[in-house]
Amino acid sequence: MVEKKRVIHQLEEVLELDEGTLSGHELLKNIENWDSLNILGFIAMVDENYSISINPEELEKCESVDELISLIEKKLS
């Protein structure tokens, strides 16, 4: 199981957001910096920190930050 706070912090770094900006409930479509470049950054961050691969089709199904975290947890189990 991944630590939610850690993933959120890493996502904030990828998105260049101030620490504490995200809580997990945010919809990805409402996050200004959630664009194709930062999606690639997120995929790279997950690969580097958790040694798992996430493909774009899986990411497309995620609508919120919490769903991104769930996807990482699912891949790790």
Phi and psi in radians as a Rosetta constraint file:
Dihedral C 1 N 2 CA 2 C 2 CIRCULARHARMONIC -1.579 0.35
Dihedral N 2 CA 2 C 2 N 3 CIRCULARHARMONIC 2.673 0.35
Dihedral C 2 N 3 CA 3 C 3 CIRCULARHARMONIC -1.455 0.35
Dihedral N 3 CA 3 C 3 N 4 CIRCULARHARMONIC 2.050 0.35
Dihedral C 3 N 4 CA 4 C 4 CIRCULARHARMONIC -0.963 0.35
Dihedral N 4 CA 4 C 4 N 5 CIRCULARHARMONIC -0.782 0.35
Dihedral C 4 N 5 CA 5 C 5 CIRCULARHARMONIC -1.043 0.35
Dihedral N 5 CA 5 C 5 N 6 CIRCULARHARMONIC -0.691 0.35
Dihedral C 5 N 6 CA 6 C 6 CIRCULARHARMONIC -1.140 0.35
Dihedral N 6 CA 6 C 6 N 7 CIRCULARHARMONIC -0.798 0.35
Dihedral C 6 N 7 CA 7 C 7 CIRCULARHARMONIC -1.117 0.35
Dihedral N 7 CA 7 C 7 N 8 CIRCULARHARMONIC -0.736 0.35
Dihedral C 7 N 8 CA 8 C 8 CIRCULARHARMONIC -1.079 0.35
Dihedral N 8 CA 8 C 8 N 9 CIRCULARHARMONIC -0.757 0.35
Dihedral C 8 N 9 CA 9 C 9 CIRCULARHARMONIC -1.067 0.35
Dihedral N 9 CA 9 C 9 N 10 CIRCULARHARMONIC -0.762 0.35
Dihedral C 9 N 10 CA 10 C 10 CIRCULARHARMONIC -1.122 0.35
Dihedral N 10 CA 10 C 10 N 11 CIRCULARHARMONIC -0.689 0.35
Dihedral C 10 N 11 CA 11 C 11 CIRCULARHARMONIC -1.156 0.35
Dihedral N 11 CA 11 C 11 N 12 CIRCULARHARMONIC -0.700 0.35
Dihedral C 11 N 12 CA 12 C 12 CIRCULARHARMONIC -1.050 0.35
Dihedral N 12 CA 12 C 12 N 13 CIRCULARHARMONIC -0.672 0.35
Dihedral C 12 N 13 CA 13 C 13 CIRCULARHARMONIC -1.145 0.35
Dihedral N 13 CA 13 C 13 N 14 CIRCULARHARMONIC -0.772 0.35
Dihedral C 13 N 14 CA 14 C 14 CIRCULARHARMONIC -1.061 0.35
Dihedral N 14 CA 14 C 14 N 15 CIRCULARHARMONIC -0.732 0.35
Dihedral C 14 N 15 CA 15 C 15 CIRCULARHARMONIC -1.478 0.35
Dihedral N 15 CA 15 C 15 N 16 CIRCULARHARMONIC -0.019 0.35
Dihedral C 15 N 16 CA 16 C 16 CIRCULARHARMONIC 0.983 0.35
Dihedral N 16 CA 16 C 16 N 17 CIRCULARHARMONIC 0.798 0.35
Dihedral C 16 N 17 CA 17 C 17 CIRCULARHARMONIC -1.807 0.35
Dihedral N 17 CA 17 C 17 N 18 CIRCULARHARMONIC 2.697 0.35
Dihedral C 17 N 18 CA 18 C 18 CIRCULARHARMONIC -1.118 0.35
Dihedral N 18 CA 18 C 18 N 19 CIRCULARHARMONIC 2.522 0.35
Dihedral C 18 N 19 CA 19 C 19 CIRCULARHARMONIC -1.030 0.35
Dihedral N 19 CA 19 C 19 N 20 CIRCULARHARMONIC 2.356 0.35
Dihedral C 19 N 20 CA 20 C 20 CIRCULARHARMONIC 1.584 0.35
Dihedral N 20 CA 20 C 20 N 21 CIRCULARHARMONIC 0.035 0.35
Dihedral C 20 N 21 CA 21 C 21 CIRCULARHARMONIC -1.216 0.35
Dihedral N 21 CA 21 C 21 N 22 CIRCULARHARMONIC -0.699 0.35
Dihedral C 21 N 22 CA 22 C 22 CIRCULARHARMONIC -1.753 0.35
Dihedral N 22 CA 22 C 22 N 23 CIRCULARHARMONIC 2.555 0.35
Dihedral C 22 N 23 CA 23 C 23 CIRCULARHARMONIC -2.036 0.35
Dihedral N 23 CA 23 C 23 N 24 CIRCULARHARMONIC -0.394 0.35
Dihedral C 23 N 24 CA 24 C 24 CIRCULARHARMONIC 2.133 0.35
Dihedral N 24 CA 24 C 24 N 25 CIRCULARHARMONIC -0.436 0.35
Dihedral C 24 N 25 CA 25 C 25 CIRCULARHARMONIC -1.504 0.35
Dihedral N 25 CA 25 C 25 N 26 CIRCULARHARMONIC -0.144 0.35
Dihedral C 25 N 26 CA 26 C 26 CIRCULARHARMONIC -1.130 0.35
Dihedral N 26 CA 26 C 26 N 27 CIRCULARHARMONIC 2.471 0.35
Dihedral C 26 N 27 CA 27 C 27 CIRCULARHARMONIC -1.403 0.35
Dihedral N 27 CA 27 C 27 N 28 CIRCULARHARMONIC 2.352 0.35
Dihedral C 27 N 28 CA 28 C 28 CIRCULARHARMONIC -1.044 0.35
Dihedral N 28 CA 28 C 28 N 29 CIRCULARHARMONIC -0.664 0.35
Dihedral C 28 N 29 CA 29 C 29 CIRCULARHARMONIC -1.118 0.35
Dihedral N 29 CA 29 C 29 N 30 CIRCULARHARMONIC -0.331 0.35
Dihedral C 29 N 30 CA 30 C 30 CIRCULARHARMONIC -1.653 0.35
Dihedral N 30 CA 30 C 30 N 31 CIRCULARHARMONIC -0.035 0.35
Dihedral C 30 N 31 CA 31 C 31 CIRCULARHARMONIC -1.600 0.35
Dihedral N 31 CA 31 C 31 N 32 CIRCULARHARMONIC 2.012 0.35
Dihedral C 31 N 32 CA 32 C 32 CIRCULARHARMONIC -0.957 0.35
Dihedral N 32 CA 32 C 32 N 33 CIRCULARHARMONIC -0.713 0.35
Dihedral C 32 N 33 CA 33 C 33 CIRCULARHARMONIC -1.474 0.35
Dihedral N 33 CA 33 C 33 N 34 CIRCULARHARMONIC 0.013 0.35
Dihedral C 33 N 34 CA 34 C 34 CIRCULARHARMONIC -1.415 0.35
Dihedral N 34 CA 34 C 34 N 35 CIRCULARHARMONIC 1.501 0.35
Dihedral C 34 N 35 CA 35 C 35 CIRCULARHARMONIC -2.212 0.35
Dihedral N 35 CA 35 C 35 N 36 CIRCULARHARMONIC -3.127 0.35
Dihedral C 35 N 36 CA 36 C 36 CIRCULARHARMONIC -1.048 0.35
Dihedral N 36 CA 36 C 36 N 37 CIRCULARHARMONIC -0.662 0.35
Dihedral C 36 N 37 CA 37 C 37 CIRCULARHARMONIC -1.151 0.35
Dihedral N 37 CA 37 C 37 N 38 CIRCULARHARMONIC -0.781 0.35
Dihedral C 37 N 38 CA 38 C 38 CIRCULARHARMONIC -1.302 0.35
Dihedral N 38 CA 38 C 38 N 39 CIRCULARHARMONIC -0.428 0.35
Dihedral C 38 N 39 CA 39 C 39 CIRCULARHARMONIC -1.122 0.35
Dihedral N 39 CA 39 C 39 N 40 CIRCULARHARMONIC -0.752 0.35
Dihedral C 39 N 40 CA 40 C 40 CIRCULARHARMONIC -1.103 0.35
Dihedral N 40 CA 40 C 40 N 41 CIRCULARHARMONIC -0.672 0.35
Dihedral C 40 N 41 CA 41 C 41 CIRCULARHARMONIC -1.087 0.35
Dihedral N 41 CA 41 C 41 N 42 CIRCULARHARMONIC -0.689 0.35
Dihedral C 41 N 42 CA 42 C 42 CIRCULARHARMONIC -1.123 0.35
Dihedral N 42 CA 42 C 42 N 43 CIRCULARHARMONIC -0.795 0.35
Dihedral C 42 N 43 CA 43 C 43 CIRCULARHARMONIC -1.036 0.35
Dihedral N 43 CA 43 C 43 N 44 CIRCULARHARMONIC -0.760 0.35
Dihedral C 43 N 44 CA 44 C 44 CIRCULARHARMONIC -1.147 0.35
Dihedral N 44 CA 44 C 44 N 45 CIRCULARHARMONIC -0.700 0.35
Dihedral C 44 N 45 CA 45 C 45 CIRCULARHARMONIC -1.091 0.35
Dihedral N 45 CA 45 C 45 N 46 CIRCULARHARMONIC -0.758 0.35
Dihedral C 45 N 46 CA 46 C 46 CIRCULARHARMONIC -1.121 0.35
Dihedral N 46 CA 46 C 46 N 47 CIRCULARHARMONIC -0.745 0.35
Dihedral C 46 N 47 CA 47 C 47 CIRCULARHARMONIC -1.079 0.35
Dihedral N 47 CA 47 C 47 N 48 CIRCULARHARMONIC -0.793 0.35
Dihedral C 47 N 48 CA 48 C 48 CIRCULARHARMONIC -1.199 0.35
Dihedral N 48 CA 48 C 48 N 49 CIRCULARHARMONIC -0.752 0.35
Dihedral C 48 N 49 CA 49 C 49 CIRCULARHARMONIC -1.537 0.35
Dihedral N 49 CA 49 C 49 N 50 CIRCULARHARMONIC -0.465 0.35
Dihedral C 49 N 50 CA 50 C 50 CIRCULARHARMONIC -2.157 0.35
Dihedral N 50 CA 50 C 50 N 51 CIRCULARHARMONIC -0.029 0.35
Dihedral C 50 N 51 CA 51 C 51 CIRCULARHARMONIC 0.945 0.35
Dihedral N 51 CA 51 C 51 N 52 CIRCULARHARMONIC 0.723 0.35
Dihedral C 51 N 52 CA 52 C 52 CIRCULARHARMONIC -2.261 0.35
Dihedral N 52 CA 52 C 52 N 53 CIRCULARHARMONIC 2.683 0.35
Dihedral C 52 N 53 CA 53 C 53 CIRCULARHARMONIC -1.854 0.35
Dihedral N 53 CA 53 C 53 N 54 CIRCULARHARMONIC 2.352 0.35
Dihedral C 53 N 54 CA 54 C 54 CIRCULARHARMONIC -2.098 0.35
Dihedral N 54 CA 54 C 54 N 55 CIRCULARHARMONIC 2.257 0.35
Dihedral C 54 N 55 CA 55 C 55 CIRCULARHARMONIC -1.685 0.35
Dihedral N 55 CA 55 C 55 N 56 CIRCULARHARMONIC 2.751 0.35
Dihedral C 55 N 56 CA 56 C 56 CIRCULARHARMONIC -0.986 0.35
Dihedral N 56 CA 56 C 56 N 57 CIRCULARHARMONIC -0.573 0.35
Dihedral C 56 N 57 CA 57 C 57 CIRCULARHARMONIC -1.114 0.35
Dihedral N 57 CA 57 C 57 N 58 CIRCULARHARMONIC -0.673 0.35
Dihedral C 57 N 58 CA 58 C 58 CIRCULARHARMONIC -1.175 0.35
Dihedral N 58 CA 58 C 58 N 59 CIRCULARHARMONIC -0.708 0.35
Dihedral C 58 N 59 CA 59 C 59 CIRCULARHARMONIC -1.135 0.35
Dihedral N 59 CA 59 C 59 N 60 CIRCULARHARMONIC -0.637 0.35
Dihedral C 59 N 60 CA 60 C 60 CIRCULARHARMONIC -1.019 0.35
Dihedral N 60 CA 60 C 60 N 61 CIRCULARHARMONIC -0.525 0.35
Dihedral C 60 N 61 CA 61 C 61 CIRCULARHARMONIC -1.327 0.35
Dihedral N 61 CA 61 C 61 N 62 CIRCULARHARMONIC -0.316 0.35
Dihedral C 61 N 62 CA 62 C 62 CIRCULARHARMONIC -1.426 0.35
Dihedral N 62 CA 62 C 62 N 63 CIRCULARHARMONIC 2.269 0.35
Dihedral C 62 N 63 CA 63 C 63 CIRCULARHARMONIC -1.910 0.35
Dihedral N 63 CA 63 C 63 N 64 CIRCULARHARMONIC -0.287 0.35
Dihedral C 63 N 64 CA 64 C 64 CIRCULARHARMONIC -2.386 0.35
Dihedral N 64 CA 64 C 64 N 65 CIRCULARHARMONIC 2.921 0.35
Dihedral C 64 N 65 CA 65 C 65 CIRCULARHARMONIC -1.061 0.35
Dihedral N 65 CA 65 C 65 N 66 CIRCULARHARMONIC -0.745 0.35
Dihedral C 65 N 66 CA 66 C 66 CIRCULARHARMONIC -1.014 0.35
Dihedral N 66 CA 66 C 66 N 67 CIRCULARHARMONIC -0.645 0.35
Dihedral C 66 N 67 CA 67 C 67 CIRCULARHARMONIC -1.214 0.35
Dihedral N 67 CA 67 C 67 N 68 CIRCULARHARMONIC -0.568 0.35
Dihedral C 67 N 68 CA 68 C 68 CIRCULARHARMONIC -1.093 0.35
Dihedral N 68 CA 68 C 68 N 69 CIRCULARHARMONIC -0.761 0.35
Dihedral C 68 N 69 CA 69 C 69 CIRCULARHARMONIC -1.115 0.35
Dihedral N 69 CA 69 C 69 N 70 CIRCULARHARMONIC -0.752 0.35
Dihedral C 69 N 70 CA 70 C 70 CIRCULARHARMONIC -1.062 0.35
Dihedral N 70 CA 70 C 70 N 71 CIRCULARHARMONIC -0.665 0.35
Dihedral C 70 N 71 CA 71 C 71 CIRCULARHARMONIC -1.106 0.35
Dihedral N 71 CA 71 C 71 N 72 CIRCULARHARMONIC -0.757 0.35
Dihedral C 71 N 72 CA 72 C 72 CIRCULARHARMONIC -1.076 0.35
Dihedral N 72 CA 72 C 72 N 73 CIRCULARHARMONIC -0.797 0.35
Dihedral C 72 N 73 CA 73 C 73 CIRCULARHARMONIC -1.053 0.35
Dihedral N 73 CA 73 C 73 N 74 CIRCULARHARMONIC -0.752 0.35
Dihedral C 73 N 74 CA 74 C 74 CIRCULARHARMONIC -1.069 0.35
Dihedral N 74 CA 74 C 74 N 75 CIRCULARHARMONIC -0.759 0.35
Dihedral C 74 N 75 CA 75 C 75 CIRCULARHARMONIC -1.168 0.35
Dihedral N 75 CA 75 C 75 N 76 CIRCULARHARMONIC -0.549 0.35
Dihedral C 75 N 76 CA 76 C 76 CIRCULARHARMONIC -1.372 0.35
Dihedral N 76 CA 76 C 76 N 77 CIRCULARHARMONIC -0.360 0.35
